[in-house]
Structures are given as C-alpha cells and as structure tokens.
Amino acid sequence: MPDTERRLIIVSNRLPLCLKKTARGNYESSLSSGGLVTALSGISSSTNVRWFGWPGTSIDNEEERETAQKALGEQDAVGIFLDEELAQKHYNEFSNGIAWPILHYQSAVSFSEDAWRAYQTVNAIFADTIAASVEDGDLIWVHDYHLLLLPAYLRERLDAAGKKHCPIGFTLHTPFPAEDFWRALPVHKELLRGVLACDLVGFHTDEYKRNFVECCSRGLGAEVVDDGEGNVISYEGRKVHTGTFIVGIDPQKFTNGLLDKEVQSRVEELEDMYKRKIVILGVDRLDYTKGLVQKLQGYEHFLSHHPDLKSNVVLIQVAIPSREDVKEYQDLSNEISQLVGKITGEHSTPEGSPIVYMHHSVPFADLTALYRIADICMITSRRDGMNLVAAEYVACQKDRHGVLVLSELAGAASFMGTGSITFNPSSTQQLSDAVYQAATMDKEEKRRRYEELEEFVTTNTSAKWGEKFTEALEGFAKKD
C-alpha cells in the first residue's frame, strides 16, 4: 500500500455521492451505489482518499454551491460543478454518443464538433479544479472514458504550478477496441495523447491493453519499450507503463447479505414460487452492448427446440433503465418489450410464462435473493470491460453450484471462461445450446466448475485490485 501520509486523489466523471437539498435550504450528501464505488470501497477505507467529480446537479447560485461543497467535503469529496448544457453535451453527446460505441467496437458513429468542444472544456475544468487542490506528491487516479484528455491537461497545469511529483494513473473500465475501430474516431490521436501523460494506464484484460499499445504505436509513432512483456510506451520523453489489473467485487458484502433476515425471507419466498422451475437469471443495464436482444432471441430458440423443457424453465430478466432520454435506447427498450411479448404469447403454458421481465432497478435484498435462487446466470454481452454480475452471482452460489453461461466477448470470459459455459452472443444456436447444457448438467460437473469460479472471485477482490494499482503507480513513479 502507499504511505498512509500520501493522499490518493480519485477522479471520476460522477461523484459516488447523492447530493440532496434539505427543506432548510442546506445540502446533505450520502454515498451512492455503483460499480466503481463498490470496486474502490476496500481501498477507500484504508487510505487517505479524496474524490473529485461532478455531483450530478447544476447549482448556479454561489452561496448554494458553497453549501453543497461543504456537504461534499464531509465525505472527503470535491464537487466539480458544470453548466447543465455543457454537462449534457459532454456526457450524453460525446462520452456516451460517440466515445462509448467506438470503445465497444462500433464504427458507424456520427461525429459532432460541438460535442467534442464540450468534452475538451469539461476535461479542462476538471484539470483546473484538481490542479488547484492537490499537493505535490499526491497520487492521482483518473477513471474512465469521460476523462481521456484529463491526464495531459492536468500534467500541464501541475508542471506549471511546480507540482511535478504527482504520479498520474488512469483506468479504463470499458473495452479498448482494435485499431480499425479506434481510427474511426476523428480525434483518436488527441485522446491517446491525453492518456499518455500518465505514469500508469490500467485495463481489465490483456486484449484491451494490447489494442491500446498498438494504437499508440501505429497512430502516434510511440515507441514500445521492450520490458519483456511490451508494457511500456515511450512518448515525447515520458515512459508510460501499461498493465492488466483484474477488477473484482467484495464477496463479503454478498456473504453478509445472505445472512440478512430480509434476504433469507425473500429467498424462501422465491424458492417456493419457483420450486418446480429451472431459474435462469439475467441482470443487465439496458444497453445495446449487453446483448439483450440476442439473449431473448437465443432463449426463444431454446424454447422452440426443447419443448420438453418449456414448462420447466423461467428466465427472470432484470433490465435496469439507462439513458432513457436517448432515442437509440428508447428504440432498444421498445424492441425488447416486443420480444418479451412475443415469447410470452407463443411459449406460455398453463403452468406459467417462461419469462419474467423487470424493467427497473431492484433493491439489494431482492438482487441478492435472485442471485441465490438462480440455477443459471446468463450474460450475453456483445462487448464488456469486465461485467461484475458474473462475480456477484458466483459469490451468492456457495453450496448450490449454479452454472454461469457467459458471453465469450465479456471481459470476465478472459478469466472465468473455463469455469463457465461460453458462447458467441451473435449465434442463437450457440446461446440455445449453452442454456441446454447448463439446464441438463450433472451435479459433479456443476460443483467442479463452480469451485474454479469461486477461487477466482475470492482471490481477485475489489480491495486487491485497488491495492495493486496504487502500489504499481507509486512504484513506477519512484522508478522513473
């Protein structure tokens, strides 16, 4: 671990806090849930951490902003306030409308100069705020695709202020695509230069790391230094280390959750409700990268070709709403609803419907109970940085040995593939076959596969991920 006296500055587009205005006109802040929050919970409890990011709301009044900042400060956080229109263009139009699809291997993207300017402006505002607040020697850890330009902007300001001993690390939580896809982005070189101001750049899989290194080499002419693994990039006098850091979950959170009386009560209710069924569970954010359409088409193929199992299975699909103001996501939601209706209409029996569709978030107690009672968890991502649902399911299946049916294109498949049944999500036949194999698997094979997955999940925790990255960041900074 880094020295406890040395601060760790964590920067993400969105603060992991809910900011709420009280009846008296004051503000209160509380920790929110989320993948990054969960992943960093271990290190946050053992290190002097300060978090920078947008608080999720626009506050124009200076006095109110100061009050809100004070509330955030009580949680060791600093709010970077943005004009509402600027925040929308940065987040929705560029980050999610342009960068997100490219990072997920989608090339047909319309570029907007206006959105690009907003992206640059927000990254510059972040850099100004952070540079003014950090102290020489702080470790700075920047997260995700919303802030690809930030390291370069920040390095420039820190050098100008004489704060030259602040190691900067960056972690990308999405895939990084092959060069042909990345070059479809007109500003791909500028974004690479932004990240190459770091001391350490982390990815979830070796594939994504290799793609990044190759894009820097071919696109910018950066030199790949031979350290035995090709992990160091030399560019404009700076050595940039790259690495694969396996992100995980806190398994104890789910172990504790399963001991909760409310969760145990829900488990009993659900087990009684589905006692004669093979329960297949899907938990996804409603996004085209999650392969929800392909999942439903493959499941329908399974039902059509295995009528003897039709009355014995049920797919419980949780689809958490996402970007509901974006037309592509509205269209996706409608397409999924139509498929659910088609499956229900054609494959329901007097014993019930083969699908339960929940288009809303579910409380932690319900989610944990669903993980516990599911015989199969099905993940159909067309591309994913990691997908921690796979690990959460395994954490809730001790002594039950549920089967993980996992897309080979999810980041998690790089590490959990041998304990899972993998398939290509674009093939309805492969998906159908994977579900059939899971539904008919014998107990001994289930146990063997589960034990392999459990070892991975309990070994590669969120706390270990945070520790490894910060240790590496500090180590490379000392070395160079």
Disulfide bonds with the S-S distance in Angstrom:
none
